[in-house]
Amino acid sequence: MKKNQITLAILFTFLSFFSAFSQETEKKSFKERLYTGGNIGLSFGSYTNILISPIIGLKLTPKLYSGIGFEYNYTKDKIYNTERTYNQYGGRAFLQYNIIPQLFAHSEFSGMSLERYVTNETKTRDFVPFLYLGGGYRQMLSPRSFMTFRVLFDVLQHKNSPYTSWEPLLSIGFGVEI
């Protein structure tokens, strides 16, 4: 089953690149096709979570976007008797293909360095790969800025992944053309 999912992800990526090079490129300069954005998240209280996830992207064609990003996540959990803190970080690379201007297919490879507790006082750090597949909706806020809503699924299901089997990941992000 996992081999089929990975094969589909690779096929989607190659088809996206093929589509990119078979279409006529825009008449914009490299700088005009760049955009930046990302996600931030804040939660405070007995469960504190701070997420910073900036990206830099490039509009390859009118329908295909690509980009890279960094993610840092700090968590302090005071829900149980013992306070636990986690520092997690990593990088990602993604492709988005516009089916129509508002709807897009999304594939993303992410590698994260995740902390987890082995005992109440001992932590370990593991590198965990993720392959997210899904799609989303893009809403233009102005001619040069947009908001995205995504639903993604981790198809690798690595043994140290914090996500349970086929749990959807929902995210909201923002982007601005440079």
C-alpha positions as semicolon CSV with decimal commas, in nm:
position;residue;x (nm);y (nm);z (nm)
1;M;0,000;0,000;0,000
2;K;0,276;0,247;0,094
3;K;0,465;0,175;-0,229
4;N;0,154;0,267;-0,428
5;Q;0,117;0,594;-0,235
6;I;0,481;0,687;-0,285
7;T;0,457;0,596;-0,654
8;L;0,150;0,821;-0,691
9;A;0,333;1,107;-0,517
10;I;0,634;1,074;-0,746
11;L;0,407;1,050;-1,051
12;F;0,219;1,366;-0,945
13;T;0,550;1,552;-0,903
14;F;0,680;1,448;-1,246
15;L;0,349;1,532;-1,413
16;S;0,357;1,875;-1,250
17;F;0,707;1,942;-1,378
18;F;0,617;1,812;-1,726
19;S;0,316;2,040;-1,728
20;A;0,533;2,333;-1,622
21;F;0,776;2,295;-1,907
22;S;0,513;2,219;-2,168
23;Q;0,332;2,547;-2,100
24;E;0,443;2,885;-2,221
25;T;0,624;3,070;-1,941
26;E;0,503;3,408;-1,824
27;K;0,657;3,724;-1,959
28;K;0,755;3,835;-1,608
29;S;1,106;3,864;-1,469
30;F;1,236;3,620;-1,209
31;K;1,185;3,876;-0,931
32;E;0,827;3,944;-1,041
33;R;0,748;3,573;-1,011
34;L;0,881;3,545;-0,652
35;Y;0,652;3,545;-0,352
36;T;0,691;3,501;0,021
37;G;0,462;3,410;0,305
38;G;0,401;3,120;0,536
39;N;0,220;3,032;0,854
40;I;0,232;3,145;1,213
41;G;0,048;2,994;1,504
42;L;0,009;3,096;1,868
43;S;-0,160;2,923;2,157
44;F;-0,110;3,010;2,523
45;G;-0,222;2,858;2,851
46;S;-0,169;2,514;2,995
47;Y;-0,072;2,408;2,642
48;T;0,150;2,671;2,479
49;N;0,242;2,638;2,114
50;I;0,437;2,882;1,895
51;L;0,479;2,802;1,526
52;I;0,683;3,002;1,275
53;S;0,693;2,872;0,917
54;P;0,819;3,120;0,653
55;I;0,841;3,026;0,282
56;I;0,987;3,166;-0,037
57;G;0,823;3,058;-0,361
58;L;0,844;3,097;-0,735
59;K;0,560;3,100;-0,986
60;L;0,707;2,865;-1,249
61;T;0,412;2,896;-1,486
62;P;0,065;3,048;-1,456
63;K;-0,049;2,716;-1,303
64;L;0,256;2,581;-1,118
65;Y;0,411;2,719;-0,801
66;S;0,716;2,583;-0,621
67;G;0,892;2,682;-0,301
68;I;1,098;2,603;0,004
69;G;1,053;2,687;0,367
70;F;1,169;2,648;0,724
71;E;0,957;2,555;1,024
72;Y;1,014;2,600;1,396
73;N;0,769;2,485;1,660
74;Y;0,800;2,542;2,036
75;T;0,560;2,361;2,268
76;K;0,519;2,374;2,645
77;D;0,267;2,125;2,782
78;K;0,152;2,174;3,142
79;I;-0,165;1,967;3,111
80;Y;-0,023;1,667;3,296
81;N;0,162;1,660;3,629
82;T;0,500;1,703;3,460
83;E;0,573;2,008;3,244
84;R;0,719;1,912;2,906
85;T;0,880;2,135;2,645
86;Y;0,965;2,055;2,285
87;N;1,173;2,236;2,023
88;Q;1,113;2,105;1,673
89;Y;1,250;2,234;1,344
90;G;1,307;2,140;0,984
91;G;1,268;2,231;0,619
92;R;1,029;2,166;0,335
93;A;0,995;2,185;-0,042
94;F;0,659;2,198;-0,219
95;L;0,473;2,213;-0,550
96;Q;0,126;2,352;-0,607
97;Y;-0,063;2,303;-0,931
98;N;-0,365;2,525;-0,998
99;I;-0,656;2,318;-1,123
100;I;-0,852;2,642;-1,153
101;P;-0,726;2,977;-1,018
102;Q;-0,879;2,917;-0,672
103;L;-0,828;2,539;-0,631
104;F;-0,488;2,369;-0,626
105;A;-0,329;2,029;-0,578
106;H;-0,038;2,031;-0,331
107;S;0,259;1,798;-0,276
108;E;0,525;1,864;-0,015
109;F;0,828;1,686;0,124
110;S;0,927;1,787;0,475
111;G;1,203;1,672;0,706
112;M;1,169;1,757;1,073
113;S;1,392;1,713;1,375
114;L;1,137;1,616;1,642
115;E;1,187;1,583;2,017
116;R;0,997;1,324;2,215
117;Y;1,011;1,206;2,572
118;V;1,140;0,854;2,632
119;T;1,087;0,883;3,008
120;N;0,942;1,165;3,220
121;E;1,280;1,341;3,222
122;T;1,468;1,205;2,919
123;K;1,417;1,336;2,566
124;T;1,541;1,201;2,237
125;R;1,553;1,367;1,895
126;D;1,462;1,193;1,570
127;F;1,465;1,299;1,206
128;V;1,116;1,231;1,067
129;P;1,035;1,258;0,695
130;F;0,686;1,354;0,578
131;L;0,531;1,342;0,233
132;Y;0,214;1,548;0,229
133;L;-0,041;1,521;-0,051
134;G;-0,368;1,706;-0,078
135;G;-0,512;2,028;-0,201
136;G;-0,647;2,363;-0,109
137;Y;-0,823;2,685;-0,186
138;R;-0,650;3,018;-0,264
139;Q;-0,835;3,346;-0,202
140;M;-0,683;3,662;-0,345
141;L;-0,682;3,945;-0,090
142;S;-0,538;4,202;-0,332
143;P;-0,374;4,180;-0,676
144;R;-0,046;4,080;-0,504
145;S;-0,151;3,897;-0,184
146;F;-0,348;3,584;-0,105
147;M;-0,462;3,348;0,168
148;T;-0,461;2,968;0,135
149;F;-0,656;2,692;0,309
150;R;-0,504;2,344;0,274
151;V;-0,601;1,989;0,363
152;L;-0,302;1,753;0,350
153;F;-0,232;1,392;0,441
154;D;0,103;1,243;0,544
155;V;0,134;0,943;0,311
156;L;0,469;0,819;0,447
157;Q;0,338;0,746;0,798
158;H;0,690;0,721;0,949
159;K;0,702;0,527;1,278
160;N;0,797;0,845;1,473
161;S;0,539;1,067;1,306
162;P;0,314;1,250;1,555
163;Y;0,018;1,207;1,319
164;T;-0,203;0,906;1,347
165;S;-0,300;0,711;1,042
166;W;-0,458;0,932;0,773
167;E;-0,535;1,220;1,006
168;P;-0,595;1,530;0,788
169;L;-0,369;1,829;0,847
170;L;-0,551;2,159;0,811
171;S;-0,359;2,484;0,764
172;I;-0,411;2,847;0,675
173;G;-0,131;3,045;0,512
174;F;-0,062;3,381;0,353
175;G;0,145;3,493;0,057
176;V;0,261;3,821;-0,093
177;E;0,431;3,873;-0,428
178;I;0,768;4,037;-0,389
